């Protein structure tokens, strides 16, 4: 998550990542990264990782005109 882009977009992605960390689709990846990176910076870096994944998913949705469906999902999670 570069600091060169719009601040509001970075803030929105980080807010979305904080809430996505609790969702079953992203929780395992978040917890693994948090544990691997340690106490001091683990949680923040893991949140940035989830934010990047969300940004990639948003980009794919917008460029391909599809709904959000993570790998392995049985149905779309967003309309």
Secondary structure, DSSP 4 states (H G I P E B T S, - for coil): --SSS-HHHHHHHHHHHHHHTTSHHHHHHHHHHHHHH-TTTHHHHHHHHHHHHHHHHHHHHHHHT-----TT-SS-S--
